[in-house]
Amino acid sequence: MTIRPVAARHILLLALLALILPVPVLTAQNSKNGVTVSYQQSGTSRIARFKNSNAFHVRVEFSYQGTKTRGSGEASGHDAVLVPANYFATYGAQGLSITSVRITSVMRSD
């Protein structure tokens, strides 16, 4: 039994889609100790949105990578946000488009 070239192309396309589709989900989500980060478009910038699913306030320390939307070049740094219990906090600045966030620590803030 042989596979026709057209069928082989379709199989290859499906295999590539199966490999590519999970990538945005993996890069768009990061979580640690009850805090999850996702991304949201705001004008020309992409901001990080931290969701705290704990019943207490937390301080989230993180590092980020991004690009400057005005001018050119890459941006990176470290920062922290306070996220109230069961609530969201956003992080982003005018002219900064965040490409990835890595949560480094989550501390209870009483």
Backbone as XML, in Angstrom:
<?xml version="1.0"?>
<chain id="A" units="angstrom">
  <residue number="1" name="MET">
    <atom name="N" x="0.846" y="-1.176" z="0.000"/>
    <atom name="CA" x="0.000" y="0.000" z="0.000"/>
    <atom name="C" x="0.892" y="1.240" z="0.000"/>
  </residue>
  <residue number="2" name="THR">
    <atom name="N" x="0.632" y="2.149" z="-0.902"/>
    <atom name="CA" x="1.423" y="3.367" z="-0.998"/>
    <atom name="C" x="0.571" y="4.580" z="-0.654"/>
  </residue>
  <residue number="3" name="ILE">
    <atom name="N" x="1.235" y="5.624" z="-0.188"/>
    <atom name="CA" x="0.550" y="6.872" z="0.146"/>
    <atom name="C" x="0.731" y="7.827" z="-1.019"/>
  </residue>
  <residue number="4" name="ARG">
    <atom name="N" x="-0.359" y="8.352" z="-1.509"/>
    <atom name="CA" x="-0.295" y="9.290" z="-2.626"/>
    <atom name="C" x="0.370" y="10.585" z="-2.175"/>
  </residue>
  <residue number="5" name="PRO">
    <atom name="N" x="1.009" y="11.305" z="-3.095"/>
    <atom name="CA" x="1.676" y="12.569" z="-2.725"/>
    <atom name="C" x="0.733" y="13.596" z="-2.113"/>
  </residue>
  <residue number="6" name="VAL">
    <atom name="N" x="-0.514" y="13.663" z="-2.578"/>
    <atom name="CA" x="-1.467" y="14.623" z="-2.031"/>
    <atom name="C" x="-1.800" y="14.258" z="-0.584"/>
  </residue>
  <residue number="7" name="ALA">
    <atom name="N" x="-2.017" y="12.981" z="-0.323"/>
    <atom name="CA" x="-2.314" y="12.533" z="1.043"/>
    <atom name="C" x="-1.112" y="12.763" z="1.949"/>
  </residue>
  <residue number="8" name="ALA">
    <atom name="N" x="0.073" y="12.529" z="1.435"/>
    <atom name="CA" x="1.285" y="12.745" z="2.232"/>
    <atom name="C" x="1.418" y="14.214" z="2.613"/>
  </residue>
  <residue number="9" name="ARG">
    <atom name="N" x="1.083" y="15.117" z="1.702"/>
    <atom name="CA" x="1.129" y="16.542" z="1.987"/>
    <atom name="C" x="0.146" y="16.916" z="3.097"/>
  </residue>
  <residue number="10" name="HIS">
    <atom name="N" x="-1.059" y="16.337" z="3.042"/>
    <atom name="CA" x="-2.065" y="16.608" z="4.069"/>
    <atom name="C" x="-1.625" y="16.082" z="5.435"/>
  </residue>
  <residue number="11" name="ILE">
    <atom name="N" x="-1.036" y="14.912" z="5.447"/>
    <atom name="CA" x="-0.542" y="14.343" z="6.707"/>
    <atom name="C" x="0.565" y="15.220" z="7.280"/>
  </residue>
  <residue number="12" name="LEU">
    <atom name="N" x="1.465" y="15.686" z="6.439"/>
    <atom name="CA" x="2.551" y="16.554" z="6.888"/>
    <atom name="C" x="1.990" y="17.869" z="7.432"/>
  </residue>
  <residue number="13" name="LEU">
    <atom name="N" x="1.008" y="18.444" z="6.744"/>
    <atom name="CA" x="0.386" y="19.686" z="7.197"/>
    <atom name="C" x="-0.282" y="19.508" z="8.561"/>
  </residue>
  <residue number="14" name="LEU">
    <atom name="N" x="-1.009" y="18.405" z="8.743"/>
    <atom name="CA" x="-1.658" y="18.140" z="10.035"/>
    <atom name="C" x="-0.623" y="17.953" z="11.153"/>
  </residue>
  <residue number="15" name="ALA">
    <atom name="N" x="0.465" y="17.275" z="10.839"/>
    <atom name="CA" x="1.513" y="17.080" z="11.845"/>
    <atom name="C" x="2.146" y="18.408" z="12.244"/>
  </residue>
  <residue number="16" name="LEU">
    <atom name="N" x="2.394" y="19.288" z="11.266"/>
    <atom name="CA" x="2.966" y="20.605" z="11.573"/>
    <atom name="C" x="1.992" y="21.448" z="12.398"/>
  </residue>
  <residue number="17" name="LEU">
    <atom name="N" x="0.713" y="21.416" z="12.062"/>
    <atom name="CA" x="-0.276" y="22.158" z="12.849"/>
    <atom name="C" x="-0.333" y="21.661" z="14.284"/>
  </residue>
  <residue number="18" name="ALA">
    <atom name="N" x="-0.242" y="20.349" z="14.471"/>
    <atom name="CA" x="-0.270" y="19.788" z="15.818"/>
    <atom name="C" x="0.927" y="20.252" z="16.638"/>
  </residue>
  <residue number="19" name="LEU">
    <atom name="N" x="2.059" y="20.492" z="15.985"/>
    <atom name="CA" x="3.248" y="20.967" z="16.693"/>
    <atom name="C" x="3.193" y="22.471" z="16.961"/>
  </residue>
  <residue number="20" name="ILE">
    <atom name="N" x="2.616" y="23.242" z="16.036"/>
    <atom name="CA" x="2.616" y="24.696" z="16.139"/>
    <atom name="C" x="1.529" y="25.218" z="17.073"/>
  </residue>
  <residue number="21" name="LEU">
    <atom name="N" x="0.338" y="24.645" z="17.037"/>
    <atom name="CA" x="-0.791" y="25.176" z="17.802"/>
    <atom name="C" x="-0.557" y="25.244" z="19.312"/>
  </residue>
  <residue number="22" name="PRO">
    <atom name="N" x="0.044" y="24.277" z="19.960"/>
    <atom name="CA" x="0.240" y="24.390" z="21.417"/>
    <atom name="C" x="1.251" y="25.463" z="21.835"/>
  </residue>
  <residue number="23" name="VAL">
    <atom name="N" x="2.123" y="25.912" z="20.946"/>
    <atom name="CA" x="3.176" y="26.858" z="21.305"/>
    <atom name="C" x="2.623" y="28.167" z="21.877"/>
  </residue>
  <residue number="24" name="PRO">
    <atom name="N" x="1.638" y="28.846" z="21.249"/>
    <atom name="CA" x="1.136" y="30.089" z="21.841"/>
    <atom name="C" x="0.534" y="29.890" z="23.232"/>
  </residue>
  <residue number="25" name="VAL">
    <atom name="N" x="-0.097" y="28.750" z="23.458"/>
    <atom name="CA" x="-0.671" y="28.495" z="24.774"/>
    <atom name="C" x="0.435" y="28.390" z="25.815"/>
  </residue>
  <residue number="26" name="LEU">
    <atom name="N" x="1.520" y="27.725" z="25.475"/>
    <atom name="CA" x="2.616" y="27.565" z="26.423"/>
    <atom name="C" x="3.333" y="28.883" z="26.694"/>
  </residue>
  <residue number="27" name="THR">
    <atom name="N" x="3.515" y="29.707" z="25.685"/>
    <atom name="CA" x="4.239" y="30.948" z="25.887"/>
    <atom name="C" x="3.354" y="32.044" z="26.462"/>
  </residue>
  <residue number="28" name="ALA">
    <atom name="N" x="2.036" y="31.890" z="26.363"/>
    <atom name="CA" x="1.130" y="32.937" z="26.806"/>
    <atom name="C" x="0.692" y="32.767" z="28.256"/>
  </residue>
  <residue number="29" name="GLN">
    <atom name="N" x="1.030" y="31.668" z="28.877"/>
    <atom name="CA" x="0.601" y="31.431" z="30.246"/>
    <atom name="C" x="1.797" y="31.052" z="31.109"/>
  </residue>
  <residue number="30" name="ASN">
    <atom name="N" x="1.801" y="31.561" z="32.319"/>
    <atom name="CA" x="2.813" y="31.198" z="33.290"/>
    <atom name="C" x="2.122" y="31.258" z="34.640"/>
  </residue>
  <residue number="31" name="SER">
    <atom name="N" x="2.378" y="30.314" z="35.505"/>
    <atom name="CA" x="1.724" y="30.350" z="36.807"/>
    <atom name="C" x="2.673" y="29.869" z="37.891"/>
  </residue>
  <residue number="32" name="LYS">
    <atom name="N" x="2.422" y="30.371" z="39.103"/>
    <atom name="CA" x="3.222" y="29.979" z="40.254"/>
    <atom name="C" x="2.451" y="30.340" z="41.516"/>
  </residue>
  <residue number="33" name="ASN">
    <atom name="N" x="2.331" y="29.417" z="42.432"/>
    <atom name="CA" x="1.710" y="29.630" z="43.736"/>
    <atom name="C" x="0.362" y="30.356" z="43.668"/>
  </residue>
  <residue number="34" name="GLY">
    <atom name="N" x="-0.503" y="29.925" z="42.763"/>
    <atom name="CA" x="-1.832" y="30.501" z="42.671"/>
    <atom name="C" x="-1.951" y="31.773" z="41.860"/>
  </residue>
  <residue number="35" name="VAL">
    <atom name="N" x="-0.862" y="32.216" z="41.251"/>
    <atom name="CA" x="-0.895" y="33.414" z="40.423"/>
    <atom name="C" x="-0.612" y="32.998" z="38.977"/>
  </residue>
  <residue number="36" name="THR">
    <atom name="N" x="-1.479" y="33.465" z="38.073"/>
    <atom name="CA" x="-1.340" y="33.159" z="36.653"/>
    <atom name="C" x="-1.179" y="34.461" z="35.893"/>
  </residue>
  <residue number="37" name="VAL">
    <atom name="N" x="-0.305" y="34.457" z="34.905"/>
    <atom name="CA" x="-0.140" y="35.644" z="34.061"/>
    <atom name="C" x="-0.620" y="35.315" z="32.655"/>
  </residue>
  <residue number="38" name="SER">
    <atom name="N" x="-1.381" y="36.242" z="32.085"/>
    <atom name="CA" x="-1.815" y="36.132" z="30.701"/>
    <atom name="C" x="-1.527" y="37.471" z="30.044"/>
  </residue>
  <residue number="39" name="TYR">
    <atom name="N" x="-1.809" y="37.576" z="28.767"/>
    <atom name="CA" x="-1.463" y="38.788" z="28.040"/>
    <atom name="C" x="-2.697" y="39.383" z="27.389"/>
  </residue>
  <residue number="40" name="GLN">
    <atom name="N" x="-2.702" y="40.706" z="27.268"/>
    <atom name="CA" x="-3.847" y="41.430" z="26.747"/>
    <atom name="C" x="-3.339" y="42.579" z="25.887"/>
  </residue>
  <residue number="41" name="GLN">
    <atom name="N" x="-4.002" y="42.810" z="24.774"/>
    <atom name="CA" x="-3.608" y="43.905" z="23.879"/>
    <atom name="C" x="-4.231" y="45.208" z="24.374"/>
  </residue>
  <residue number="42" name="SER">
    <atom name="N" x="-3.439" y="46.261" z="24.431"/>
    <atom name="CA" x="-3.921" y="47.574" z="24.834"/>
    <atom name="C" x="-3.332" y="48.614" z="23.888"/>
  </residue>
  <residue number="43" name="GLY">
    <atom name="N" x="-4.087" y="48.986" z="22.881"/>
    <atom name="CA" x="-3.565" y="49.913" z="21.871"/>
    <atom name="C" x="-2.449" y="49.251" z="21.092"/>
  </residue>
  <residue number="44" name="THR">
    <atom name="N" x="-1.286" y="49.884" z="21.068"/>
    <atom name="CA" x="-0.154" y="49.302" z="20.350"/>
    <atom name="C" x="0.720" y="48.446" z="21.262"/>
  </residue>
  <residue number="45" name="SER">
    <atom name="N" x="0.372" y="48.365" z="22.550"/>
    <atom name="CA" x="1.176" y="47.600" z="23.501"/>
    <atom name="C" x="0.465" y="46.324" z="23.926"/>
  </residue>
  <residue number="46" name="ARG">
    <atom name="N" x="1.258" y="45.397" z="24.382"/>
    <atom name="CA" x="0.748" y="44.155" z="24.954"/>
    <atom name="C" x="1.102" y="44.196" z="26.433"/>
  </residue>
  <residue number="47" name="ILE">
    <atom name="N" x="0.096" y="44.062" z="27.298"/>
    <atom name="CA" x="0.323" y="44.151" z="28.738"/>
    <atom name="C" x="0.186" y="42.778" z="29.381"/>
  </residue>
  <residue number="48" name="ALA">
    <atom name="N" x="0.770" y="42.641" z="30.555"/>
    <atom name="CA" x="0.654" y="41.405" z="31.325"/>
    <atom name="C" x="-0.456" y="41.583" z="32.347"/>
  </residue>
  <residue number="49" name="ARG">
    <atom name="N" x="-1.263" y="40.557" z="32.515"/>
    <atom name="CA" x="-2.368" y="40.594" z="33.475"/>
    <atom name="C" x="-2.180" y="39.453" z="34.464"/>
  </residue>
  <residue number="50" name="PHE">
    <atom name="N" x="-1.990" y="39.802" z="35.729"/>
    <atom name="CA" x="-1.762" y="38.815" z="36.772"/>
    <atom name="C" x="-3.078" y="38.510" z="37.475"/>
  </residue>
  <residue number="51" name="LYS">
    <atom name="N" x="-3.434" y="37.240" z="37.596"/>
    <atom name="CA" x="-4.643" y="36.831" z="38.305"/>
    <atom name="C" x="-4.241" y="36.054" z="39.554"/>
  </residue>
  <residue number="52" name="ASN">
    <atom name="N" x="-4.722" y="36.529" z="40.693"/>
    <atom name="CA" x="-4.445" y="35.881" z="41.968"/>
    <atom name="C" x="-5.651" y="35.030" z="42.341"/>
  </residue>
  <residue number="53" name="SER">
    <atom name="N" x="-5.465" y="33.729" z="42.426"/>
    <atom name="CA" x="-6.566" y="32.849" z="42.825"/>
    <atom name="C" x="-6.473" y="32.462" z="44.299"/>
  </residue>
  <residue number="54" name="ASN">
    <atom name="N" x="-5.542" y="33.065" z="45.031"/>
    <atom name="CA" x="-5.443" y="32.831" z="46.466"/>
    <atom name="C" x="-6.492" y="33.667" z="47.203"/>
  </residue>
  <residue number="55" name="ALA">
    <atom name="N" x="-6.755" y="33.311" z="48.447"/>
    <atom name="CA" x="-7.713" y="34.057" z="49.266"/>
    <atom name="C" x="-7.032" y="35.209" z="50.014"/>
  </residue>
  <residue number="56" name="PHE">
    <atom name="N" x="-5.793" y="35.490" z="49.687"/>
    <atom name="CA" x="-5.042" y="36.556" z="50.355"/>
    <atom name="C" x="-4.270" y="37.369" z="49.317"/>
  </residue>
  <residue number="57" name="HIS">
    <atom name="N" x="-3.896" y="38.585" z="49.689"/>
    <atom name="CA" x="-3.126" y="39.458" z="48.800"/>
    <atom name="C" x="-1.716" y="38.895" z="48.638"/>
  </residue>
  <residue number="58" name="VAL">
    <atom name="N" x="-1.156" y="39.078" z="47.440"/>
    <atom name="CA" x="0.208" y="38.614" z="47.198"/>
    <atom name="C" x="1.021" y="39.691" z="46.482"/>
  </residue>
  <residue number="59" name="ARG">
    <atom name="N" x="2.309" y="39.627" z="46.703"/>
    <atom name="CA" x="3.261" y="40.463" z="45.963"/>
    <atom name="C" x="3.958" y="39.525" z="44.988"/>
  </residue>
  <residue number="60" name="VAL">
    <atom name="N" x="3.892" y="39.861" z="43.714"/>
    <atom name="CA" x="4.451" y="39.017" z="42.661"/>
    <atom name="C" x="5.688" y="39.701" z="42.084"/>
  </residue>
  <residue number="61" name="GLU">
    <atom name="N" x="6.810" y="39.026" z="42.179"/>
    <atom name="CA" x="8.034" y="39.521" z="41.548"/>
    <atom name="C" x="8.220" y="38.762" z="40.237"/>
  </residue>
  <residue number="62" name="PHE">
    <atom name="N" x="8.615" y="39.472" z="39.198"/>
    <atom name="CA" x="8.709" y="38.845" z="37.888"/>
    <atom name="C" x="9.779" y="39.525" z="37.044"/>
  </residue>
  <residue number="63" name="SER">
    <atom name="N" x="10.176" y="38.841" z="36.003"/>
    <atom name="CA" x="11.050" y="39.432" z="34.993"/>
    <atom name="C" x="10.279" y="39.398" z="33.680"/>
  </residue>
  <residue number="64" name="TYR">
    <atom name="N" x="10.616" y="40.316" z="32.798"/>
    <atom name="CA" x="9.883" y="40.389" z="31.532"/>
    <atom name="C" x="10.818" y="40.679" z="30.370"/>
  </residue>
  <residue number="65" name="GLN">
    <atom name="N" x="10.349" y="40.304" z="29.202"/>
    <atom name="CA" x="11.010" y="40.619" z="27.936"/>
    <atom name="C" x="9.972" y="41.315" z="27.078"/>
  </residue>
  <residue number="66" name="GLY">
    <atom name="N" x="10.410" y="42.241" z="26.262"/>
    <atom name="CA" x="9.466" y="42.929" z="25.398"/>
    <atom name="C" x="10.173" y="43.741" z="24.341"/>
  </residue>
  <residue number="67" name="THR">
    <atom name="N" x="9.374" y="44.538" z="23.671"/>
    <atom name="CA" x="9.919" y="45.446" z="22.664"/>
    <atom name="C" x="9.369" y="46.836" z="22.917"/>
  </residue>
  <residue number="68" name="LYS">
    <atom name="N" x="10.122" y="47.809" z="22.509"/>
    <atom name="CA" x="9.663" y="49.194" z="22.605"/>
    <atom name="C" x="8.820" y="49.482" z="21.372"/>
  </residue>
  <residue number="69" name="THR">
    <atom name="N" x="7.589" y="49.916" z="21.574"/>
    <atom name="CA" x="6.730" y="50.174" z="20.424"/>
    <atom name="C" x="7.051" y="51.499" z="19.766"/>
  </residue>
  <residue number="70" name="ARG">
    <atom name="N" x="7.650" y="52.416" z="20.501"/>
    <atom name="CA" x="8.105" y="53.681" z="19.915"/>
    <atom name="C" x="9.612" y="53.590" z="19.754"/>
  </residue>
  <residue number="71" name="GLY">
    <atom name="N" x="10.052" y="53.760" z="18.563"/>
    <atom name="CA" x="11.462" y="53.541" z="18.301"/>
    <atom name="C" x="11.675" y="52.060" z="18.068"/>
  </residue>
  <residue number="72" name="SER">
    <atom name="N" x="12.868" y="51.621" z="18.266"/>
    <atom name="CA" x="13.137" y="50.201" z="18.076"/>
    <atom name="C" x="13.960" y="49.697" z="19.236"/>
  </residue>
  <residue number="73" name="GLY">
    <atom name="N" x="14.128" y="48.426" z="19.289"/>
    <atom name="CA" x="14.950" y="47.830" z="20.330"/>
    <atom name="C" x="14.146" y="46.949" z="21.246"/>
  </residue>
  <residue number="74" name="GLU">
    <atom name="N" x="14.877" y="46.173" z="22.006"/>
    <atom name="CA" x="14.249" y="45.256" z="22.939"/>
    <atom name="C" x="14.258" y="45.851" z="24.327"/>
  </residue>
  <residue number="75" name="ALA">
    <atom name="N" x="13.337" y="45.374" z="25.145"/>
    <atom name="CA" x="13.243" y="45.831" z="26.527"/>
    <atom name="C" x="13.203" y="44.613" z="27.436"/>
  </residue>
  <residue number="76" name="SER">
    <atom name="N" x="13.832" y="44.722" z="28.572"/>
    <atom name="CA" x="13.753" y="43.651" z="29.560"/>
    <atom name="C" x="13.962" y="44.271" z="30.933"/>
  </residue>
  <residue number="77" name="GLY">
    <atom name="N" x="13.506" y="43.578" z="31.948"/>
    <atom name="CA" x="13.682" y="44.095" z="33.292"/>
    <atom name="C" x="13.031" y="43.226" z="34.338"/>
  </residue>
  <residue number="78" name="HIS">
    <atom name="N" x="13.058" y="43.719" z="35.564"/>
    <atom name="CA" x="12.464" y="43.046" z="36.723"/>
    <atom name="C" x="11.546" y="44.044" z="37.401"/>
  </residue>
  <residue number="79" name="ASP">
    <atom name="N" x="10.451" y="43.548" z="37.963"/>
    <atom name="CA" x="9.528" y="44.427" z="38.673"/>
    <atom name="C" x="8.681" y="43.593" z="39.615"/>
  </residue>
  <residue number="80" name="ALA">
    <atom name="N" x="7.737" y="44.244" z="40.268"/>
    <atom name="CA" x="6.832" y="43.558" z="41.193"/>
    <atom name="C" x="5.487" y="44.253" z="41.164"/>
  </residue>
  <residue number="81" name="VAL">
    <atom name="N" x="4.428" y="43.501" z="41.419"/>
    <atom name="CA" x="3.081" y="44.065" z="41.518"/>
    <atom name="C" x="2.397" y="43.475" z="42.737"/>
  </residue>
  <residue number="82" name="LEU">
    <atom name="N" x="1.473" y="44.234" z="43.305"/>
    <atom name="CA" x="0.633" y="43.751" z="44.395"/>
    <atom name="C" x="-0.691" y="43.335" z="43.782"/>
  </residue>
  <residue number="83" name="VAL">
    <atom name="N" x="-1.095" y="42.098" z="44.018"/>
    <atom name="CA" x="-2.349" y="41.591" z="43.463"/>
    <atom name="C" x="-3.268" y="41.215" z="44.620"/>
  </residue>
  <residue number="84" name="PRO">
    <atom name="N" x="-4.384" y="41.920" z="44.787"/>
    <atom name="CA" x="-5.326" y="41.584" z="45.859"/>
    <atom name="C" x="-5.886" y="40.174" z="45.693"/>
  </residue>
  <residue number="85" name="ALA">
    <atom name="N" x="-6.468" y="39.656" z="46.756"/>
    <atom name="CA" x="-7.042" y="38.312" z="46.742"/>
    <atom name="C" x="-8.117" y="38.200" z="45.674"/>
  </residue>
  <residue number="86" name="ASN">
    <atom name="N" x="-8.079" y="37.124" z="44.926"/>
    <atom name="CA" x="-9.067" y="36.832" z="43.884"/>
    <atom name="C" x="-9.291" y="38.021" z="42.958"/>
  </residue>
  <residue number="87" name="TYR">
    <atom name="N" x="-8.204" y="38.643" z="42.507"/>
    <atom name="CA" x="-8.336" y="39.843" z="41.693"/>
    <atom name="C" x="-7.234" y="39.885" z="40.650"/>
  </residue>
  <residue number="88" name="PHE">
    <atom name="N" x="-7.319" y="40.858" z="39.762"/>
    <atom name="CA" x="-6.342" y="41.037" z="38.693"/>
    <atom name="C" x="-5.504" y="42.285" z="38.941"/>
  </residue>
  <residue number="89" name="ALA">
    <atom name="N" x="-4.308" y="42.284" z="38.426"/>
    <atom name="CA" x="-3.473" y="43.479" z="38.362"/>
    <atom name="C" x="-2.803" y="43.458" z="36.996"/>
  </residue>
  <residue number="90" name="THR">
    <atom name="N" x="-2.624" y="44.613" z="36.392"/>
    <atom name="CA" x="-1.992" y="44.666" z="35.074"/>
    <atom name="C" x="-0.631" y="45.342" z="35.167"/>
  </residue>
  <residue number="91" name="TYR">
    <atom name="N" x="0.230" y="44.974" z="34.249"/>
    <atom name="CA" x="1.550" y="45.576" z="34.190"/>
    <atom name="C" x="1.872" y="45.885" z="32.745"/>
  </residue>
  <residue number="92" name="GLY">
    <atom name="N" x="2.273" y="47.106" z="32.510"/>
    <atom name="CA" x="2.667" y="47.516" z="31.174"/>
    <atom name="C" x="2.805" y="49.017" z="31.160"/>
  </residue>
  <residue number="93" name="ALA">
    <atom name="N" x="3.597" y="49.509" z="30.293"/>
    <atom name="CA" x="3.832" y="50.949" z="30.223"/>
    <atom name="C" x="3.594" y="51.427" z="28.804"/>
  </residue>
  <residue number="94" name="GLN">
    <atom name="N" x="3.295" y="52.699" z="28.678"/>
    <atom name="CA" x="3.134" y="53.288" z="27.353"/>
    <atom name="C" x="4.429" y="53.088" z="26.576"/>
  </residue>
  <residue number="95" name="GLY">
    <atom name="N" x="4.312" y="52.527" z="25.392"/>
    <atom name="CA" x="5.491" y="52.321" z="24.569"/>
    <atom name="C" x="6.209" y="51.013" z="24.804"/>
  </residue>
  <residue number="96" name="LEU">
    <atom name="N" x="5.682" y="50.163" z="25.696"/>
    <atom name="CA" x="6.304" y="48.869" z="25.974"/>
    <atom name="C" x="5.331" y="47.770" z="25.589"/>
  </residue>
  <residue number="97" name="SER">
    <atom name="N" x="5.773" y="46.845" z="24.789"/>
    <atom name="CA" x="4.957" y="45.703" z="24.417"/>
    <atom name="C" x="5.631" y="44.450" z="24.964"/>
  </residue>
  <residue number="98" name="ILE">
    <atom name="N" x="4.990" y="43.816" z="25.929"/>
    <atom name="CA" x="5.582" y="42.674" z="26.622"/>
    <atom name="C" x="5.404" y="41.411" z="25.790"/>
  </residue>
  <residue number="99" name="THR">
    <atom name="N" x="6.475" y="40.676" z="25.607"/>
    <atom name="CA" x="6.395" y="39.420" z="24.866"/>
    <atom name="C" x="6.363" y="38.213" z="25.796"/>
  </residue>
  <residue number="100" name="SER">
    <atom name="N" x="7.022" y="38.293" z="26.956"/>
    <atom name="CA" x="6.969" y="37.173" z="27.896"/>
    <atom name="C" x="7.252" y="37.644" z="29.314"/>
  </residue>
  <residue number="101" name="VAL">
    <atom name="N" x="6.648" y="36.944" z="30.267"/>
    <atom name="CA" x="6.835" y="37.236" z="31.692"/>
    <atom name="C" x="7.192" y="35.931" z="32.385"/>
  </residue>
  <residue number="102" name="ARG">
    <atom name="N" x="8.134" y="36.001" z="33.297"/>
    <atom name="CA" x="8.503" y="34.845" z="34.116"/>
    <atom name="C" x="8.334" y="35.245" z="35.571"/>
  </residue>
  <residue number="103" name="ILE">
    <atom name="N" x="7.403" y="34.596" z="36.271"/>
    <atom name="CA" x="7.188" y="34.893" z="37.698"/>
    <atom name="C" x="8.346" y="34.291" z="38.476"/>
  </residue>
  <residue number="104" name="THR">
    <atom name="N" x="9.047" y="35.118" z="39.235"/>
    <atom name="CA" x="10.187" y="34.629" z="40.003"/>
    <atom name="C" x="9.809" y="34.285" z="41.434"/>
  </residue>
  <residue number="105" name="SER">
    <atom name="N" x="8.859" y="35.031" z="42.023"/>
    <atom name="CA" x="8.412" y="34.680" z="43.372"/>
    <atom name="C" x="7.040" y="35.269" z="43.653"/>
  </residue>
  <residue number="106" name="VAL">
    <atom name="N" x="6.325" y="34.603" z="44.538"/>
    <atom name="CA" x="5.015" y="35.047" z="45.009"/>
    <atom name="C" x="5.072" y="35.038" z="46.523"/>
  </residue>
  <residue number="107" name="MET">
    <atom name="N" x="4.834" y="36.208" z="47.137"/>
    <atom name="CA" x="4.892" y="36.317" z="48.595"/>
    <atom name="C" x="3.571" y="36.802" z="49.137"/>
  </residue>
  <residue number="108" name="ARG">
    <atom name="N" x="3.135" y="36.229" z="50.228"/>
    <atom name="CA" x="1.916" y="36.687" z="50.880"/>
    <atom name="C" x="2.127" y="38.088" z="51.410"/>
  </residue>
  <residue number="109" name="SER">
    <atom name="N" x="1.160" y="38.963" z="51.170"/>
    <atom name="CA" x="1.257" y="40.344" z="51.628"/>
    <atom name="C" x="0.083" y="40.620" z="52.550"/>
  </residue>
  <residue number="110" name="ASP">
    <atom name="N" x="0.348" y="40.640" z="53.843"/>
    <atom name="CA" x="-0.743" y="40.815" z="54.835"/>
    <atom name="C" x="-1.083" y="42.258" z="55.072"/>
  </residue>
</chain>
